Amino acid sequence: MKNMYAVKCLYQSKFYSMDNKLLDEVIPSWEERIILIKASSMEEADLRCETVAKEYESEYINVHNQITKVRLYSIIDIFAIFDTNARTNIEVYSKMFDATEEEVEKMLDVEYPIED
């Protein structure tokens, strides 16, 4: 029987000129998302989550005529959901914000400290 697991992911959007040069002066945008995955176990969910999370990656031209590249930055957490009738691979949460990579690393250290 498949169980439902929620996967919290962090994505980074970087901006490029039309000749594909990184625009260093533009602060990257970030998005937190939670997606649902059906799996037989936490181990299976862990194995599948990166593949499912990377399906969201994209490239497009934004309103400022810049190439925007959205990439998976980190998988933050995986946790079990008890409603096994929910559909799979559905976004259940999203938060977008602008920050430098250093600011995001500090945020991750505060919100999700790694214990030794």
C-alpha positions in Angstrom: 0.0 0.0 0.0 1.3 3.5 -0.9 1.5 6.2 1.7 1.6 9.9 1.1 4.8 11.9 1.9 5.2 15.7 1.7 8.5 17.0 0.4 9.6 20.6 1.2 11.9 21.9 -1.5 13.8 25.2 -2.0 14.3 26.6 -5.6 16.5 29.4 -6.8 15.8 31.6 -9.8 18.7 33.3 -11.4 18.5 35.9 -14.2 20.5 36.1 -17.4 20.8 38.5 -20.3 19.5 37.4 -23.7 23.0 36.3 -24.6 22.9 33.9 -21.6 25.3 35.9 -19.3 24.4 35.9 -15.6 23.1 39.2 -14.3 25.1 39.5 -11.1 23.4 42.7 -10.2 20.0 41.1 -10.0 19.3 39.4 -6.6 18.2 35.7 -7.1 14.6 34.9 -6.3 13.7 31.9 -4.1 10.7 29.7 -3.7 9.8 27.2 -1.1 7.3 24.5 -2.2 5.8 21.4 -0.6 4.8 18.6 -3.0 3.1 15.3 -2.3 4.6 12.0 -3.3 3.0 8.5 -3.0 5.5 5.9 -2.0 5.6 2.5 -0.2 8.0 3.8 2.4 10.0 6.8 3.6 13.0 5.3 1.9 11.2 5.1 -1.5 9.9 8.7 -1.0 13.5 9.8 -0.3 14.7 8.1 -3.5 12.0 9.6 -5.7 11.8 13.1 -4.2 14.7 14.6 -6.1 13.4 13.4 -9.5 9.9 14.7 -8.8 11.2 18.0 -7.4 13.4 18.6 -10.5 10.4 18.3 -12.8 9.5 21.9 -11.6 12.8 23.3 -12.9 12.3 25.6 -15.9 13.6 28.4 -18.1 11.6 31.3 -19.4 11.8 34.9 -20.5 10.4 37.2 -17.8 8.7 40.6 -18.1 12.1 42.3 -18.0 13.3 40.4 -21.1 15.7 38.3 -19.0 16.2 34.6 -19.2 15.0 33.2 -15.8 16.4 29.8 -14.8 14.6 28.0 -12.0 16.6 25.3 -10.4 16.2 23.0 -7.4 18.5 24.3 -4.7 17.8 21.9 -1.8 15.4 19.3 -0.5 14.7 20.5 3.0 12.5 17.9 4.6 10.3 14.8 3.9 7.5 13.9 6.2 4.6 11.4 6.2 1.0 12.6 5.4 -1.8 10.4 6.6 -4.5 11.1 4.0 -3.5 8.4 1.5 -6.4 9.3 -0.9 -4.8 12.6 -2.0 -3.4 12.9 -5.5 0.4 12.6 -6.0 2.9 15.3 -7.1 0.7 18.2 -6.1 2.0 21.4 -4.8 0.5 22.1 -1.4 2.6 25.2 -0.4 4.7 27.8 -2.1 6.6 30.9 -0.8 8.6 33.1 -3.1 11.1 35.7 -2.0 14.2 37.6 -3.1 17.5 37.2 -1.3 21.2 36.6 -1.8 22.6 33.1 -1.6 24.4 34.0 1.6 21.1 35.3 3.2 19.4 32.0 2.3 22.2 29.9 3.7 21.9 31.9 7.0 18.1 31.3 7.0 18.6 27.6 6.4 21.1 27.4 9.3 18.6 29.1 11.6 15.5 27.2 10.5 17.0 23.8 9.8 20.2 23.5 11.9 22.3 20.4 11.2 23.0 18.7 14.5 26.3 16.8 14.9 
